[in-house]
Amino acid sequence: MKAAALNFDDLRSVVRQMPDNGLAAVRETALAHLGENGLPTLSDEDWKYTDLAPLVDISNRWLGAGGQQRSASTQREAIEAITATIDATWFVIANGQIGELAPGSNLDGIEVSRISDAPSPLALSRPLANLNAALLHDGLRLRITGKVERPIGILLMDSSDTEAVVTQTYIEIDVAPGGAADLIEYYASNGDGDLYANSVLTVNIGDDAIVNHARIQNRSLKHVQTSRTSISPGRNAVLRMASYDLGGGLIRNDIEIDLGNPGADVSFDGLYLAGDGQHIDNHTRVDHRVGPATSSQEYRGILNGECRCVWNGKAIVHKGADGTDAKQANHNLLMSEKAEIDAKPELEIYAEDVKCAHGTTVGQLDDTALFYLRSRGLDKQHALRVLTHAFAADLVRRTPVKAAMQGISDIVEARLAELIQADAIAALLA
Amino acid sequence: MLEINDLHSRIGDAEILRGLSLSVNKGEVHAIMGPNGSGKSTLAQVVAGHEDYEVTGGSVTYKGVDLLELAPEQRAREGIFLGFQYPVEIPGVNNAYLLKAAVNAKRKHQGLEEIDAFEFLKLAREKMAMLGMDPKFLNRGVNEGFSGGEKKRNEILQMAMLEPGLAILDETDSGLDIDALKAVAAGVNALRSPDRAIILVTHYQRLLDYVEPDYVHVLSEGRIVRSGDKSLALELEERGYDWVREAAIA
């Protein structure tokens, strides 16, 4: 596919002006891949619902201006507003810059380094990962060496003011065999100016290790984000992940889980709340390469106003992956005629002995539950509000990282209060 | 207190109630019995205001108020309580939240102040102790993952908190083991009062060993075909419903 009109000459010159901190070769390779393959377009099956034109436009303006414009003054405040409310060992990445690293000796069970300390070949199989690598200043590498009690928070704080801003964040996390960690990935914005944030996260989970992972996206409703999360669990590894898309203008998340070891047990759920002007696209893919292994996902969405959400859940059970148990579900509440959901489960099964189930629903609230609440004296609007909150709250409550639950709940409540106003209730009454 | 006169109701194309009349006075306990499909649950749902059931004729008044003109929540606030045959699981809605919202909706209707948190907890714990319920059920999702017996106890808890004027308990005894049945019966008996009426909708006589009714009615094909005192229930237990049906036709 041809690149969607990304100004490649400007891109090359910006990349070549970046200081060589050991990553120049990586950037050149990525640039070459990008030059060859370009960015995806709507005619790519994986991208048919999400037009990258807005991020190409922001990128070209940013490239033309020749560098990054940041409003640093409010950053500290915006960062502290988050790190002070959720108890975790925080790593802050501001506009893609990882800043000063905490000294390793202070962090029990966590080894912290920069990608440039030991440049490794980055994952370059996807166009946006190439863009990420080409423009990457540096990346963060965490190695979890044992069982870490306190949650590990990674805050991606992206700030924009009057000039277009593009940021690239790259994170690698390795969890040693037998290790355990609670991860919080928090995507946030400071300011409403045009911004495109692109991030890549790779997590390798060792044999018998346990990872709980909460992803919180609470960006400005004007901001554009693409993110790719690739996870490889080891033998008998356990992953409990939940994603919360609570803000954002144009959001595309790709989550890929590669089950190449027997005994792995993964679940990855998601909640997305969307209102006027928002576009939230969640693409998930799980590859069952060997069995037995278990994967399950449940995504839920609440949509109101003129917005569009996408859930595309792909599960591939490869030949020989006997003993696979794969479940996927997607449920949506549509509160407006103008809200659109594209829900697509994709199951490809090439093995013999497998258990697979999928289900999607798009609709309104359960009449029986509504009558039940009304028969207890709650008026119809109150009952509808309660049920809508419950639809979301159920996933909040199931968050695998308990330390983040209150923080997530607060944002969900605030966002729902904006989304479920009188007119939305009126739509549900119809 | 409750006057049902020549009530006709349908769901979709099926006519379920076909001229049902029933009069219930303060202080009385009525049992409505009948075979499956006779319209027992429909009667309960229609009185509570379920919108899937269309009332095509007749009247229902409660303390002189035309119930059919009221939304389900208005009926609840007037004092009608329906104990569901299949209590609904609502994950994400905390049991305490629902109880409190229900109590406050009624209090507001009565022109009273909202119940304060301390008073609410005290009252809820007291009622739960009576029903043999662990107070931790307050913090669970409404009926979420409850056993059959726990769900029915939870219905009785809601009833006990709301202190309705008229309680209609739809098959509250179904699926209960003997301990749960006794606990539920104790909850119902505790609520018996000269100011309150109770309608027990049941398929079996079993519950009536523990909650003694003043009247027993047999429903068949959408109408009451026989009424009597508690001995009628025992007779039904012995002779089955065919006997009533045949008697009704004859």
Interface residues (C-beta under 8 A of the other chain):
Chain A: D366 D367 T368 A369 F371 Y372 L373 R374 S375 R376 G377 L378 D379 K380 H382 A383 V386 L387 H389 A390 F391 A392 A393 D394 R397
Chain B: A48 G49 H50 E51 D52 A71 P72 E73 R75 A76 R77 F81 L82 F84 P87 V88 I90 P91 G92 V93 Y97 L98 A101 A102 A105 K106 H109 G141 Q158 L162
